């Protein structure tokens, strides 16, 4: 039954994504050549399958159900799959067709709004089953503790972002050529050039780190089990729901660049997601772990 549910969610995800892309994005980017259509469909099916597996784990291990769960899943899908990556697109990709960027945000919103209720329905969580489970709470902290932990998460994201960006993506000659950059020879020199030439980039990544944390919070609150289950859910959501999209053929980004970013973002986002939950939940009293 679980396999059937995952298969059904994969099919629905594929249909929704393809239909929305055809209606919203295709008028701008055009249709793929017939020779590439089969490859694009196969890539979209792989993305739908990977995303369905991750979302199934999150939904089935959630304490929440019904519209509360639907709303949370929408926030996760739209935030992780569209808003955060398209902020990067707006900043770094300067060769987008006119009107493409707002269409990306609209397409992501529509797809997320379709998939979220379908996932909750298909996975059997449309009705509340255990209302008392909602009483179990996590992340009960004073304002000062919230401030300190969120600041630490933001700093962590900046470190992870630039470290993985340099040692994985920026090592690729294709990536450097695509963005018109050079390798100064060391990580410290690269950071120095970032601060000197694009001083706004560090504050931008601090803001993105806080947005990632804001998306992680409801997932941590709703997950059953010990803290590491929430960490796994957040890490997988951050890694797969964002990075899997790089499997899709993209006329604006060469395959070598996509694959370099795929390796970079999947590993860095998984690590960042896990550490974010560890920071937010630390320390975790034994009594709270048992109650969860």
N, C-alpha and C positions, 0 to 999 in steps of 0.2 A: 504493500500500500504506500509506503514512503517513497519507493522508487517511482511509482505511478504519479504520485503528487509532484515530485521533482521534475519528472518528464513533462507533466502538464504545465507546470510553471515555466519550464524552459520554452515550450512551444508558445505559450502566451506572451512571454517576454520577447521572443523572436518576432512574433506577429506585431505586437505593439511597437517595437523599435523600428521595424521595417516600414510600417504604415506611417508612423510619425515622420521618419526621415524622408519618405517619399513626398509627403504632403508639405513639410516645412522646409527641409533642407535642399531637396532636389531642384526646386526652381532656381536656386542660386548656384549650386555646384554642378548641376547637370547629371545625366545618367552615366553610369559606368559602361565602358565598352562591353559588348557581349562576351568577349574573351575573359574579362575580369569579373563578370557578374557571378559566376559560380564560386570563385575564390572569395568574393565579398560575402556571399551568402553563407559559405562555410565558416568564415571568420565570425560573422554575426551569430551563427548557431553556437560556436565555441564560447563566445562572450556571454550569450544568454545562459548556457549550461553552467559555466563557472559562477556567474552571478546568482543563478537560481540555487546552487548548492550553498553558497555563503548565506544568502537571504533565508533559506530554509532553516539553517542552523540558528540564526538569530531569532526568527519567528517562533520556532518550536521550543526554544529554551527560554522564551520570554515569560514573565509573570503576567504581563498585560495581554489584553485581547480586545476585540471589537474596534471601535473607531479610535480609541486611545492608541492602540497598537498601529493602526493604519496611519495615523498622523505622525507617529514617531518614525515609521518606515519611510514615509514620504520625505521627512526631513533628512534622514540618512541618505536616501537615494539621490535626492536633488542636491543636497549639500556636498556629498562626497563625489557623486558622479558627474555633476555639472558645475556648480558654483565655484568650488575651489580649483578644479583644473582649468576652467575657462577664465578665471582671473589670470592665470599664467598665460593663456592664449592671448588675452587682451594686451598683456605687457610685452610678450616676446615675439609673437607671430605678427609681423607687419604686412604680410602679403595676403590677407583675407579678402575675399570678394566683398564688395559693398553690401552692407546689410547682413552679412553672414553671422557676426558675433551676436546680435540680439536674437537671431533665429536659433542659434545654438542654445541660448538660455530658454527660449520658448519651447523648443523641442524637448529639452531635458525636463522642463516642468510638466509638460503633457505626458511624457513617457512615465515619469515618476508617479504622477497622479493616477495613471491607469494601472501600473504594476502594483503599487502599494495595496490597494483593496483586493486586487485579484490574488496576490500572494497570501494575504491573511485568510481569504475565503478558501482558496485551494488547499492550504495547509491546515484547515480546520480550526482556525482561531478567531472566527468571526463572532462567536458568542462567548461571553464571560463564563469561565468554568470554576474559578476559585477566587472569589472576591477577597477573601481574607489574606491571600498571598500579597495583595497590593499594599498591605499594612507594613510589610517588611521594607525597611528603608536603608539606603546606602547614601554615602556622601553627606552625612549630617555634620556640617562643619560651621565654625564661626566665620564671620566675614574676613577676619584677618588671616585665617588659615586658607580660605578660598583665594585670597589675593596672593599669598605666598606661593601656593601650589600652581595657580594659573600663570604666574610670572615665571616659575621654573619650567612649566610646560612650553611657554613661548620661547624661552632661551633654548630649551632642548630642541625645539623644531628648527630654529635657525642653525644650530650646530649640525643636526642631522641633514638638513636640506643642503647646506653648502659642502659638507663632507662627502655625501654620496654623489652630489652633483659634480664635484671635481674628480673624485677617484673612480667614478663609473662613467657618467655621461660625457664629461669634458675630456676624457682620455680618447674619445673617438674623434678621429680626424673629420668624419662626416658631420658630426654634431658641431664641431668648431666652425667648419665651412658653412653650415646651414645658418648659424647665427652670426657669422662674420667675426668670430673671436679668435684669440690665440691662447696658447698655453704658456704662462710666464715661467714655468719650470718647477714650481712648488706650490703647495696648498696655501702657505702663508703669503706668498707673493700674489696668488690668485685672490685671496681675501683682501689684500691691500688694494689691488686694482678695482675690486668691487666697491670698496668704501670710497675710493678716490673718484672713480668714473661714474658710478651709479649709487650715490649715498642714500637714495630713497629705497633701494632694494631691501636693505636690512629691516627698516620699519615695516615695509610691506609684508615681509615674511613673519615678523612678529605678529602682525594682525592676522595673517593666515593661520599661524599656530594657535591663536586664541579661537579662531573659527573651528578648527579641527577639534579643539577641546570642547567647545560648545556642543558639537555634534556627538562627541563621545559620552557626555554626561547622561543624556536620557537612556542610552544603551546600557551604561553601567547600572543605572537605577532599575531598569526593567529585567535584567538577566537573572535567572535562577543560578543556584550553585555557588561555589566559592569565587573569590575575586578573579582567579585566573580564567574562568569561563567567560567572564565579561571582557577580560583582556584579550582572549582569543577572538571573541566576536568582533571587538573593535579593530583589532589588528587585521583580521581577514577582510572586514568591510573596507577599511582604509586601503589595503593593498589591492584587493581584487576589483572592487566596484569602481576604482579609479583607473588602475593600470590595465585591466583587461581590454578597455576600449582601444588601447594602442595596437591591439591585434587587427583592428579594422583597417583595410586599405584607405589611405588618405592622399588625395591628389596634392595636398598642400605640404605634406611632410614625407620625405623619402623613407623607404622601409628601414634602411640602416639607422636613421635617426630615431624612428619609432622603437626599434628593438633596443637601442641603447637606453632610451627613456623608460622602456618597459622594465628592463633589469634594474635601473636606478630607482624608479618609483615603487615598484613592487617590494623591493627589499627595504628601502628606507621607510615607506609608509607602514609596513608590517612592524618594524622595530619601533617606530615612533608611536604607533597605536598601542602596542604592548606596554611601553614605558609610560605612556600617558595615563593609562589605567592604574599602573603600579604607583605612580606618583599621587593620583587622586585618591586611591584607596589606602595609602600607607599612613599610619599603621593600621592593620586590620585586626581588631580584637578577635580572639577565638570564639567568643560568644556570638559576635555578629556574623562571622563566617559560618558558624553552625546554623544560625537562624536563616541565613540566605539559602 
